[in-house]
Amino acid sequence: MAPPVSATKSPSPSQPSGKSEVSDLKLQLRQLAGSRAPGADDAKRDLFKRVISCMTVGIDVSPAFSEMVMCSATSDVVLKKMCYLYVGNYARCNPDLALLTINFLQKDCHDQDPTIRGLALRSLCSLRVQNLVEYLVAPLVVGLKDHSSYVRTVAAIGVLKLYHISATTCHDSDFPAALKALMLSDPDAQVVANCLYSLLEIWTQEAGHSEEAAREIETLYGKPIIYYFLNRIRDFSEWAQCLLLDLVSKYIPADNNEIFDMMNLLEDRLQHANGAVVLATIKVFLHLTMSMTDVHQQVVYERIKAPLLTLVGAGSPEQSYAVLCHLHILVMRAPMLFSSDYKHFYCQFSDPSYVKKLKLEMLTAIANESNTYEIVTELCEYAGNVDVPIARESIRAVGKIALQQYDVNAIVDRLLQFLEMEKDYVTAETLVLVKDLLRKYPQWSHDCIAVVGNISSNSIQEPEAKAALIWMLGEYSQDMMDAPYVLESLVENWEEEHSPEVRLHLLTAVMKCFFKRAPETQKALGAALAAGLADSHQDVHDRALFYYRLLQYDVAVAERVVNPPKQAVSVFADTQSSEIKDRIFDEFNSLSIVYQKPSYMFTDKEHRGPFEFAEDLSNLAIGGDSGDDAIRSAQRYQENDKDLLLSTSDKEENGGPTRNGSNSSTYSAPSDINSSLSALAPSSTSHTVAFAIDDLLGLGVPDAPILPLPPALSLNSKPVLDPGTFQKKWGQLTVSSSQESTLSIQGVASLTAPQSLIRHMQNNSIQCIASGGHPPNYKFFFFAQKEGSSSFFLVECIVNTASAKAQIKIKSDDASASDAFASIFQSALSNFGSL
């Protein structure tokens, strides 16, 4: 008898989208249920495809559950697969209907075809319904003993599914012991791998609260099981090999001979075509030799270098990126071993941006004296790249290499050439790097400033670059003729500058320039302080308030705070601590390498390990309640900190200040602020401000309590002391002060002969009685006399121009005045060369 016409018609081109369409599917399925007519299976396939299609696009076809189960009575494997997929999708949300599937699934678990038996067992274990757990035990027991390896493979994973549904049932049925026995005896490698995976999952979850599970985990890491897996490793699939190698990486060998035997056994895994197997093998090599420093850094790195470099050039960009991430962490630990292979990290035209960026980081890491020229030459080619982010990264890489003290002369010249390219992003990145270079190599200031001085501040739009330019204008204002006027124009456009970082740098730069070129900067400083005090940003407001109060207290102190002697920065702070880097290395061959952070920083709390760092507030916040407490503590600290920054009258104000002062601002600067600042200009005769800046600025803030100043020390401008008396006093007196002072760059450049420093100290009422030495070492003996007294101050000063340091020893007839004289001597020495 031919099937009904309605059952054989082709599917509708449009997917059913309502109850009527689902009802039509149900009707057609019901008509085909139990039909054994020719072509019935083909008609079922068409209907099943329509049902699965509706299910995948989100249409609820669960009303057809009964009809789908009735149509599952067939020997067609394709129909079975689609029916199992449908049942597994709707069984959890319809547990009552899922009971209808038990009979036909249990029946299929005894089918003659092993494929159907395995599929049925897999579907039965995938129902994930608590009330149906009792129906899973018997099929799993039979499945673990099935003569088909495919069924045993499915049953091994089915035990793990049962454990997640009901751990008690799993243990009561003694499935872990059955899995362990099957793992050690089954001839099929995939069955062994699935048993191992299930056991690791079960015992790892229970190891924290079960001593038995912890002992079982220890047995997996024992020598018999590890060697059992190593001898069979070539029989396993690629996934299973990675699983076994991860297990081997946790094994602790008894001696060095065992380590070398294991490495020789796994040597051929380094040439495997699959990158995951290669990385898993490398992790084993690294962890086995962790206690053998020479072998770890030389033999092992040399053996794993070639396979990794091969994987970088083969495969997809995603694989290349993952391998490069692992290479990067190895390069950071042993850059010398990869220094000769720098050409492998040159960027290719076809590389994606994320691969290029990582290659630039690696070129920076392996740069040394032998390859710096070639690497920097290559990086400079990338600066004109059409890919702007890569061009920026290449310029930063050049700067990082320069900060490593490799071929600084040539690199500085290359960076200065970047400023002539007239590309905004190139100029911006270069300015930031030049600022960092000048902080570490101040001797290059003249060459850099000559080029930077030609750059217009109006052409710089990026805040970080503009802040770098402003920093140089303030730091080297004595060498840049237009510095006061450029700063003045920037202050005039204060309201147009939206970046707080730029405004903060502008305040400091104007202050520095004022102490070096007071008449030209007086107007700019007045306007900057007035604008800063009325700024709505708290940091800008506080810095302006700090500077004005510092000037009110003492101009000399303000100069020492704002414009101290230049000191080269030797080391820049690293972004990651060595502890975190070691933790990342311990998690080799995992996502921690790709993310460049330990797993506890990006995994859910329930999946984290027992060890967590607590280095900063962001890490503490990950930890749950303790992080919330830390955040609340930080908020309380910030509230208290605001109280410390503001005076009593400031806190009484209700309205917050705005940048244009239109709101009821706490501060208002008068129009004659510049005339009041003229009295603050640095003077050689007096450093103390004898008037209240509050009144002159119109701040309306009560005067801070004036602390009693120590009595000023006046020196005799023409002291007289013969060499014999000096030598006698020097032998009798004890050292009252011993200090180290830093000379300015201009002072080091001016000290070409002892006479230059002698004349400078005479201008400060300090006489020289003896001097000598040759570059870079000079030795001086100075003396000075207290005004209106017979007390003398004797000084031994040893200057090293190479390090820009001066060792000072002071002896005095009046020990109570030694500290005051030491301050005068230090101030005079630090000002050497600046006049």
C-alpha positions in Angstrom: 0.0 0.0 0.0 1.4 3.4 -1.0 2.1 6.0 1.6 -0.3 8.9 1.9 0.2 11.7 -0.5 0.6 14.3 2.3 3.5 12.4 3.7 5.5 12.2 0.5 5.3 15.8 -0.7 8.4 17.9 -0.5 9.1 20.2 2.4 7.7 23.7 2.3 10.3 26.3 1.3 9.3 28.4 4.3 9.9 27.1 7.8 6.8 26.7 10.0 6.4 29.6 12.3 3.2 28.8 14.2 1.1 26.2 15.9 -0.6 25.2 12.7 2.7 24.3 11.0 3.7 22.2 14.1 0.4 20.6 14.1 0.8 19.7 10.4 4.2 18.1 11.2 2.6 16.1 14.0 -0.1 14.8 11.7 2.4 13.8 9.1 4.6 12.1 11.6 1.7 10.2 13.1 0.7 8.9 9.7 4.2 7.6 9.1 4.6 6.0 12.6 5.0 2.3 12.3 4.8 2.4 8.5 7.0 -0.1 6.7 5.9 0.8 3.2 8.5 1.4 0.5 9.8 4.9 0.7 8.6 5.5 4.3 12.1 6.0 5.6 12.8 8.6 2.9 9.6 10.4 3.9 10.6 10.2 7.6 13.9 11.7 6.7 12.3 14.7 5.1 10.0 15.3 8.0 12.8 14.8 10.6 15.0 17.3 8.7 12.1 19.8 8.9 11.7 19.2 12.6 15.5 19.6 13.3 15.6 22.7 11.1 12.8 24.3 13.1 14.5 23.3 16.4 17.8 24.9 15.4 16.2 28.2 14.5 14.4 28.4 17.9 10.9 27.2 17.0 9.4 25.1 19.8 8.6 21.7 18.2 8.3 19.9 21.6 4.6 19.2 21.0 5.7 16.6 18.4 7.7 14.7 21.0 5.4 11.6 21.1 5.2 11.4 17.3 9.1 11.6 17.0 9.5 8.8 19.5 6.9 6.6 17.7 8.8 7.2 14.4 12.1 6.1 16.0 11.4 2.4 15.5 13.6 2.0 12.5 16.9 0.5 11.6 18.0 3.6 9.6 21.0 5.1 11.4 20.5 8.6 10.0 16.9 8.6 11.4 18.2 7.4 14.7 20.8 10.2 14.9 18.2 12.9 14.2 15.7 11.4 16.7 18.4 11.2 19.4 19.4 14.8 18.7 15.8 15.9 19.1 15.2 13.9 22.2 18.4 15.1 23.9 17.4 18.7 23.2 13.9 18.6 24.7 14.3 15.9 27.4 15.7 18.2 30.1 13.0 20.9 29.7 10.3 18.2 29.4 11.2 15.5 32.0 7.7 13.9 31.8 8.0 13.4 28.1 11.5 12.1 28.5 10.1 9.1 30.2 8.6 8.1 26.9 12.1 7.6 25.4 13.4 5.2 28.0 11.9 2.1 26.5 13.1 2.6 22.9 16.5 3.8 24.1 17.0 0.7 26.3 15.9 -1.4 23.5 18.4 0.2 21.1 21.1 -0.4 23.7 20.8 -4.1 22.9 20.6 -3.7 19.1 22.8 -5.9 17.0 24.5 -2.9 15.3 27.2 -1.5 17.6 26.8 1.9 16.1 23.1 2.0 17.2 24.1 0.6 20.6 26.6 3.4 21.1 24.3 6.1 19.9 21.5 4.9 22.1 23.7 4.8 25.2 25.1 8.2 24.4 21.6 9.6 24.1 20.4 7.9 27.2 23.2 9.4 29.3 22.6 12.8 27.7 19.0 13.1 28.9 20.2 14.8 32.1 17.0 14.1 34.0 17.4 13.4 37.7 14.4 11.1 37.9 15.7 8.8 35.1 19.1 8.1 36.7 18.1 4.5 37.7 17.6 3.6 34.1 21.2 4.6 33.2 23.1 2.2 35.5 22.3 -1.2 33.8 23.1 0.0 30.2 26.3 1.5 31.5 27.4 -1.7 33.2 26.7 -3.6 30.0 28.3 -0.9 27.8 31.6 -1.0 29.7 31.8 -4.8 29.0 30.6 -4.5 25.3 32.7 -6.3 22.8 32.7 -3.2 20.5 35.3 -0.6 21.3 33.0 2.2 20.1 30.4 1.2 22.7 33.0 1.1 25.5 34.3 4.5 24.4 30.8 5.9 24.8 30.2 4.2 28.1 33.4 5.6 29.6 32.2 9.1 28.9 28.7 8.1 30.0 29.9 7.4 33.5 31.2 11.0 33.7 27.7 12.2 32.6 26.1 10.1 35.2 28.5 11.5 37.8 27.4 15.1 37.0 23.8 14.1 37.3 24.1 12.0 40.5 27.5 11.5 42.0 26.1 9.2 44.7 24.6 6.8 42.1 28.0 6.8 40.3 29.9 5.8 43.4 27.3 3.3 44.7 27.5 1.5 41.4 31.4 1.4 41.8 31.9 2.9 38.3 35.2 4.7 39.1 36.8 1.3 40.0 35.4 -0.2 36.8 36.8 2.7 34.8 40.3 2.3 36.4 40.3 -1.5 35.6 39.2 -0.9 32.0 41.8 1.8 31.6 44.7 -0.5 32.6 43.4 -3.5 30.5 41.5 -2.4 27.5 43.4 -2.9 24.1 41.7 0.1 22.5 43.6 3.4 23.0 40.5 5.6 22.7 38.8 3.6 25.4 41.8 4.1 27.7 41.9 7.8 27.0 38.2 8.3 27.7 38.5 6.3 31.0 41.5 8.5 32.0 39.6 11.7 31.2 36.5 10.6 33.2 38.6 9.5 36.2 40.6 12.8 36.2 37.4 14.8 36.1 35.8 12.8 38.9 38.7 12.6 41.3 39.9 16.1 40.7 36.5 17.5 41.8 36.5 15.3 44.9 40.2 15.6 45.8 39.6 18.7 48.0 37.2 16.9 50.4 37.9 13.2 49.9 41.1 11.5 51.0 40.4 8.5 48.8 40.1 10.6 45.7 43.3 12.4 46.6 45.1 9.0 46.9 43.6 7.9 43.6 45.0 11.0 41.9 48.4 10.2 43.3 48.3 6.8 41.8 47.6 8.3 38.4 50.8 10.4 38.8 52.7 7.3 39.9 55.5 5.7 37.9 53.7 2.5 36.8 50.7 4.3 35.2 52.9 7.0 33.7 55.2 4.5 32.0 52.2 2.5 30.9 50.9 5.5 29.0 54.3 6.5 27.6 54.9 3.1 26.1 51.5 3.3 24.3 51.5 7.0 23.4 51.9 6.4 19.7 48.6 4.4 19.6 46.5 7.3 20.9 44.7 10.0 18.9 46.1 13.6 19.0 43.6 14.7 21.6 44.4 11.7 23.8 48.2 12.3 23.4 47.7 15.9 24.7 45.7 14.5 27.6 48.5 12.0 28.4 51.3 14.5 28.0 49.6 16.9 30.4 49.4 14.0 32.9 53.1 13.2 32.4 54.1 16.9 32.9 53.0 16.5 36.6 55.1 13.5 37.2 58.3 13.9 39.3 61.1 11.6 38.1 63.4 9.9 40.6 66.7 11.0 39.1 68.3 12.7 36.1 68.7 9.4 34.2 64.9 8.9 34.3 64.5 12.5 33.0 66.7 11.8 30.0 65.0 8.5 29.3 61.6 10.2 29.2 62.8 13.0 27.0 64.4 10.5 24.5 61.2 8.6 24.5 59.2 11.7 23.6 61.7 13.1 21.2 59.7 12.2 18.1 56.6 13.9 19.5 58.4 17.3 18.8 58.2 16.5 15.1 54.4 15.8 15.2 52.3 17.5 12.6 49.8 18.6 15.2 50.8 21.8 17.0 48.9 20.9 20.2 50.9 17.7 20.6 54.2 19.6 20.1 53.3 22.2 22.7 52.2 19.5 25.2 55.6 17.7 24.6 57.5 21.0 25.2 55.6 21.5 28.4 56.8 18.1 29.6 60.4 18.9 28.6 60.3 22.2 30.5 58.8 20.9 33.6 61.0 17.8 33.8 64.2 19.9 33.6 63.1 22.8 35.9 65.6 21.8 38.5 68.4 21.4 36.0 69.3 24.9 35.1 72.0 24.2 32.5 69.9 21.5 30.7 66.8 23.7 31.0 68.2 26.8 29.4 70.6 25.3 26.8 69.8 21.7 25.8 66.0 21.9 26.1 65.6 25.3 24.6 67.8 24.3 21.7 65.7 21.2 21.1 62.3 22.9 21.2 63.3 26.0 19.2 63.3 24.4 15.8 59.8 22.7 16.1 58.3 26.0 17.4 59.8 28.1 14.6 58.5 25.5 12.1 55.0 25.7 13.5 55.1 29.5 13.3 55.6 29.4 9.5 53.1 26.6 8.9 49.3 26.5 9.4 46.7 29.1 9.9 47.4 32.6 11.4 45.5 31.6 14.5 47.9 28.7 15.1 50.9 30.9 14.4 49.6 33.4 17.0 49.2 30.7 19.6 52.7 29.3 19.0 54.2 32.8 19.0 52.6 33.4 22.4 54.5 30.4 23.7 57.6 31.4 22.0 57.3 34.9 23.5 57.3 33.7 27.1 60.4 31.5 26.3 62.1 34.5 24.7 61.4 36.6 27.8 63.1 33.9 29.9 66.1 33.2 27.7 66.5 36.0 25.0 70.1 35.1 24.2 69.1 31.6 22.9 66.8 33.2 20.3 69.0 36.2 19.4 70.3 34.6 16.2 66.9 33.7 14.9 65.5 37.3 14.9 64.7 37.1 11.1 62.0 34.5 11.9 60.1 37.3 13.6 60.1 39.8 10.8 56.5 40.8 9.9 55.1 39.4 6.6 52.8 41.3 4.4 50.1 38.7 4.8 50.3 38.5 8.6 47.2 39.7 10.5 47.7 42.7 12.8 47.6 40.6 16.0 50.5 38.4 14.7 52.5 41.5 13.7 52.1 43.1 17.1 53.4 40.0 18.8 56.3 39.7 16.5 57.3 43.3 17.3 57.3 42.4 21.0 59.6 39.5 20.3 62.0 41.6 18.3 62.2 44.0 21.1 62.9 41.2 23.6 65.7 39.5 21.6 67.5 42.7 20.7 71.2 42.8 21.8 74.5 44.3 20.8 74.9 41.9 17.8 71.5 42.3 16.1 70.2 45.7 17.2 71.2 47.5 13.9 69.4 45.0 11.7 66.3 44.9 14.0 66.0 48.6 14.3 66.4 49.0 10.5 63.5 46.5 10.0 61.4 48.3 12.5 62.0 51.7 10.9 60.5 50.3 7.7 57.3 49.5 9.5 57.0 53.1 10.8 55.5 54.2 7.4 53.1 51.2 7.3 49.6 51.9 6.1 48.4 49.9 9.2 48.6 52.8 11.7 48.5 50.6 14.9 51.4 48.5 13.6 53.3 51.7 12.7 52.8 53.0 16.3 53.9 49.7 17.8 57.1 49.7 15.6 58.0 53.1 16.9 57.4 52.0 20.5 59.6 49.0 19.8 62.5 51.2 18.6 62.2 53.2 21.8 62.1 50.1 24.0 65.3 48.9 22.4 66.9 52.3 23.0 66.0 52.1 26.6 67.9 48.8 26.8 71.1 50.7 26.1 71.7 49.0 22.7 73.3 51.3 20.0 71.7 54.4 21.5 73.4 56.8 19.2 72.0 55.4 16.0 68.6 54.9 17.5 68.3 58.5 18.7 69.1 59.6 15.2 66.4 57.3 13.8 63.8 58.6 16.2 64.6 62.2 15.3 64.1 61.3 11.7 60.6 60.1 12.5 59.7 63.7 13.6 60.4 64.8 10.0 58.0 62.4 8.4 55.1 64.9 9.1 52.6 62.2 10.0 50.5 63.0 13.1 50.6 59.5 14.6 54.3 59.1 14.0 55.1 62.5 15.5 52.9 61.7 18.6 54.5 58.3 19.3 58.0 59.7 18.7 57.5 62.6 21.2 56.5 60.2 23.9 59.6 58.1 23.3 61.9 61.1 23.1 60.6 62.1 26.6 61.5 58.7 28.0 64.9 58.7 26.3 65.7 62.1 27.8 64.8 60.8 31.2 67.3 58.0 30.9 69.9 59.7 28.7 69.8 63.4 29.5 73.1 63.9 27.7 71.1 63.8 24.4 69.0 66.8 25.4 70.7 69.3 23.0 70.3 67.1 19.9 66.7 66.2 20.7 65.6 69.7 21.8 67.0 71.2 18.6 64.5 69.1 16.6 61.6 69.1 19.1 61.7 72.9 19.3 60.6 73.1 15.7 57.4 71.2 16.3 54.2 73.3 16.8 52.1 72.4 19.7 49.0 73.2 17.7 49.8 70.3 15.4 49.8 67.8 18.3 46.3 66.5 19.1 46.9 63.4 21.2 47.0 64.1 24.9 49.9 61.8 25.7 52.1 63.4 23.0 51.1 66.9 23.9 51.9 66.1 27.6 55.4 64.9 26.5 56.0 68.0 24.5 55.0 70.2 27.5 57.2 68.2 29.8 60.2 68.9 27.5 59.3 72.6 27.3 59.4 72.9 31.1 62.4 70.6 31.7 64.6 72.2 29.1 63.2 75.7 29.0 66.7 77.2 29.4 67.7 75.6 26.0 64.5 76.4 24.1 64.2 80.1 23.4 60.5 80.0 22.7 59.5 77.8 25.6 57.9 80.6 27.8 55.9 81.9 24.9 54.7 78.4 23.8 53.6 77.7 27.3 51.9 81.0 27.6 49.9 80.3 24.4 48.9 76.9 25.8 47.8 78.5 29.1 45.7 81.0 27.1 43.9 78.1 25.5 43.3 76.3 28.9 39.6 76.1 28.4 40.0 74.3 25.0 42.2 71.6 26.5 40.0 68.7 27.6 42.7 66.3 28.9 43.5 66.5 32.6 46.9 64.9 31.9 47.9 67.8 29.7 46.7 70.4 32.2 48.6 68.8 35.0 51.8 68.7 32.9 51.2 72.3 31.9 51.0 73.5 35.5 54.3 71.8 36.3 56.0 73.0 33.1 55.1 76.6 33.8 56.4 76.3 37.3 59.7 74.9 36.1 60.1 77.5 33.4 59.3 80.3 36.0 62.3 79.3 38.1 64.6 79.4 35.1 63.2 82.3 33.2 61.1 84.2 35.6 60.4 87.5 33.8 59.2 85.8 30.6 57.1 83.3 32.5 55.5 85.5 35.1 52.3 86.1 33.2 51.9 82.5 32.1 52.3 81.2 35.7 49.8 83.7 37.1 47.2 82.6 34.5 48.0 78.9 34.9 47.5 79.1 38.7 44.3 81.0 38.4 42.9 78.5 35.8 44.1 75.5 37.8 42.5 76.8 41.0 39.2 77.1 39.2 39.5 73.8 37.4 36.7 71.2 37.9 39.1 68.2 37.8 40.2 67.4 41.3 43.8 66.5 40.5 44.4 69.7 38.5 42.8 71.8 41.3 44.8 70.1 44.0 48.1 70.5 42.1 47.5 74.2 41.5 46.6 74.6 45.2 49.7 72.7 46.2 52.0 75.0 44.0 50.5 78.2 45.3 50.9 77.1 49.0 54.4 76.0 48.3 55.2 79.4 46.8 53.6 81.0 49.8 55.8 79.0 52.2 59.2 79.4 50.6 60.3 80.0 47.1 63.6 78.2 47.6 61.7 75.1 48.8 59.3 75.4 45.9 62.2 75.4 43.5 63.8 72.4 45.1 60.5 70.5 44.9 59.4 71.4 41.5 62.7 71.8 39.7 65.2 69.4 41.5 68.6 68.5 40.0 68.1 66.2 37.0 68.7 62.5 37.7 68.8 59.9 35.0 66.2 57.1 35.3 68.0 53.8 35.2 65.1 51.3 35.2 61.5 51.8 34.1 58.8 49.9 36.0 57.7 46.6 34.5 54.1 45.9 33.9 54.1 42.5 35.5 55.8 41.2 38.5 58.2 38.2 38.2 55.9 36.2 40.4 53.0 36.5 37.9 55.4 35.7 35.0 56.5 32.5 36.8 52.8 31.6 37.4 52.1 32.1 33.7 55.1 29.9 32.7 53.8 27.2 35.1 50.5 27.2 33.0 52.4 26.6 29.7 50.2 25.2 26.9 47.0 26.9 28.2 45.0 30.1 27.6 47.1 31.8 30.3 49.9 32.1 27.7 47.6 33.6 25.1 46.0 36.1 27.6 49.4 36.8 29.2 47.9 36.5 32.7 47.4 33.6 35.2 44.2 31.6 34.9 42.8 32.9 38.2 42.5 36.3 36.6 40.1 35.3 33.8 38.3 32.1 35.1 35.2 31.8 37.2 35.6 31.5 40.9 34.4 27.9 40.9 37.1 26.9 38.4 40.0 28.6 40.1 42.8 26.8 41.8 43.5 27.1 45.5 46.2 29.7 45.1 45.3 33.3 44.3 47.3 36.5 44.2 46.2 39.6 46.0 48.6 42.2 44.5 46.2 45.0 43.6 42.6 46.0 44.2 41.4 44.6 40.8 42.7 41.2 41.8 41.1 41.4 45.2 37.8 42.2 43.7 37.8 38.9 41.8 37.9 37.0 45.1 34.2 37.7 46.0 33.4 39.2 49.4 37.0 40.0 50.2 37.1 42.1 47.0 34.0 44.0 48.0 35.5 44.8 51.4 38.7 46.0 49.6 36.6 48.2 47.4 34.7 49.7 50.3 38.0 50.3 52.2 39.4 52.0 49.1 36.3 54.2 48.9 36.6 55.2 52.5 40.3 55.9 52.0 39.5 58.1 49.0 36.9 60.0 51.1 39.5 60.6 53.9 42.1 61.5 51.3 39.9 64.3 50.0 39.6 65.7 53.4 43.4 65.8 53.6 43.6 67.7 50.3 41.2 70.4 51.2 41.4 73.0 54.0 38.5 73.6 56.4 37.1 76.5 54.4 37.2 74.4 51.2 35.1 71.7 52.7 32.5 74.2 53.9 31.8 75.3 50.3 28.7 73.8 48.8 29.2 74.4 45.1 31.9 72.6 43.2 34.2 74.7 41.0 33.9 74.6 37.3 36.6 75.2 34.7 35.2 78.5 33.5 34.3 79.6 37.0 30.7 80.1 36.2 29.5 78.0 39.1 30.0 79.2 42.7 33.7 78.3 42.7 35.7 78.1 45.8 38.5 80.1 44.3 38.6 83.2 42.2 41.8 84.7 40.9 42.1 88.5 40.6 43.2 90.2 37.4 46.4 91.5 39.0 47.8 88.0 39.8 50.8 88.5 37.5 51.9 91.6 39.4 51.8 89.7 42.7 53.9 86.9 41.2 56.7 89.3 40.3 57.7 89.3 43.9 58.1 85.6 43.8 60.8 85.6 41.2 64.0 83.7 42.4 66.4 86.1 44.0 70.0 85.6 45.2 69.5 87.7 48.3 66.2 86.4 49.7 64.2 83.2 49.3 61.4 83.8 51.8 58.0 85.4 50.8 57.2 88.0 53.3 53.6 88.5 52.2 50.4 86.3 52.1 49.8 85.0 48.6 46.2 84.2 49.6 45.3 87.9 49.8 47.1 88.7 46.5 45.4 85.9 44.7 42.0 86.6 46.2 41.6 83.0 47.3 39.7 83.9 50.6 41.4 81.0 52.5 42.6 81.6 56.0 46.3 81.6 56.4 47.9 78.4 57.3 49.7 78.4 60.6 53.2 79.7 60.0 55.8 77.4 61.4 58.8 79.1 63.0 61.7 79.1 60.5 65.2 78.3 61.6 67.4 81.3 62.0 69.0 82.2 58.7 72.8 81.7 58.3 74.8 84.5 56.9 78.3 84.0 55.6 81.2 86.4 55.6 81.7 87.5 52.0 85.5 87.8 52.5 86.7 85.2 55.0 90.4 84.8 55.6 92.1 81.5 56.6 95.7 80.4 56.0 96.5 76.9 54.9 98.3 76.0 58.1 95.3 76.9 60.3 93.0 75.0 57.8 95.1 71.9 58.1 95.3 72.1 61.9 91.5 72.6 62.2 90.8 69.8 59.8 92.8 67.4 61.9 91.2 68.5 65.2 87.5 68.7 64.2 85.2 65.8 63.6 82.9 65.3 60.5 79.6 67.0 61.3 77.9 66.2 58.0 78.6 63.8 55.2 76.4 63.9 52.1 76.2 63.1 48.4 75.1 65.7 45.9 74.1 65.5 42.3 75.4 68.0 39.7 73.2 69.3 37.0 74.1 68.4 33.4 75.1 72.0 32.8 77.3 71.9 35.8 79.1 68.7 34.5 79.6 70.4 31.2 81.0 73.6 32.8 83.5 71.7 35.0 86.2 71.5 32.4 88.7 72.9 34.9 88.7 73.4 38.7 88.7 77.2 38.3 85.1 77.3 37.0 83.7 75.7 40.2 86.0 77.8 42.4 84.7 81.1 40.9 81.1 79.9 41.3 81.5 79.1 45.0 83.3 82.4 45.7 80.2 84.1 44.4 78.3 82.3 47.2 80.8 83.4 49.9 82.6 80.0 49.9 86.4 80.1 49.3 88.7 77.4 48.0 92.0 76.8 49.7 93.2 73.9 47.6 92.1 72.0 44.5 93.4 69.4 42.1 92.7 66.4 40.0 92.0 65.5 36.3 88.8 64.6 34.5 86.6 62.9 35.5 87.8 63.2 39.2 88.3 66.6 41.0 89.1 67.3 44.6 88.4 70.6 46.4 88.9 72.0 49.9 86.5 74.9 50.7 86.0 77.0 53.8 83.5 79.7 54.8 83.0 81.8 57.9 79.8 82.6 59.8 79.0 86.3 59.7 79.9 88.1 62.9 81.6 85.1 64.4 85.0 83.3 64.4 83.4 80.0 63.5 84.6 78.4 60.3 83.1 75.7 58.1 85.6 73.4 56.4 84.6 71.3 53.4 86.1 68.4 51.4 84.4 68.0 48.1 85.2 65.2 45.6 83.5 65.5 42.2 83.1 62.8 39.6 81.9 64.2 36.3 81.2 60.8 34.8 78.5 60.0 37.4 77.6 63.7 38.1 78.0 63.0 41.8 79.8 64.9 44.5 80.9 63.5 47.9 80.8 66.2 50.6 82.3 66.1 54.1 81.8 69.2 56.4 83.6 70.0 59.6 82.6 73.0 61.7 83.6 75.0 64.8 79.9 75.5 65.5 78.1 72.1 65.1 74.7 73.6 65.6 75.0 75.6 62.3 76.4 72.7 60.2 73.0 71.7 58.8 72.2 75.2 57.7 75.6 75.6 56.0 75.2 72.2 54.4 71.9 73.4 52.8 73.7 76.5 51.5 76.6 74.5 50.1 74.2 72.0 48.4 72.2 74.8 46.9 75.3 76.5 45.6 76.6 73.3 44.1 73.3 72.3 42.5 73.1 75.7 40.8 76.5 75.4 39.3 76.4 75.8 35.5 72.8 77.2 35.5 73.7 80.8 35.7 
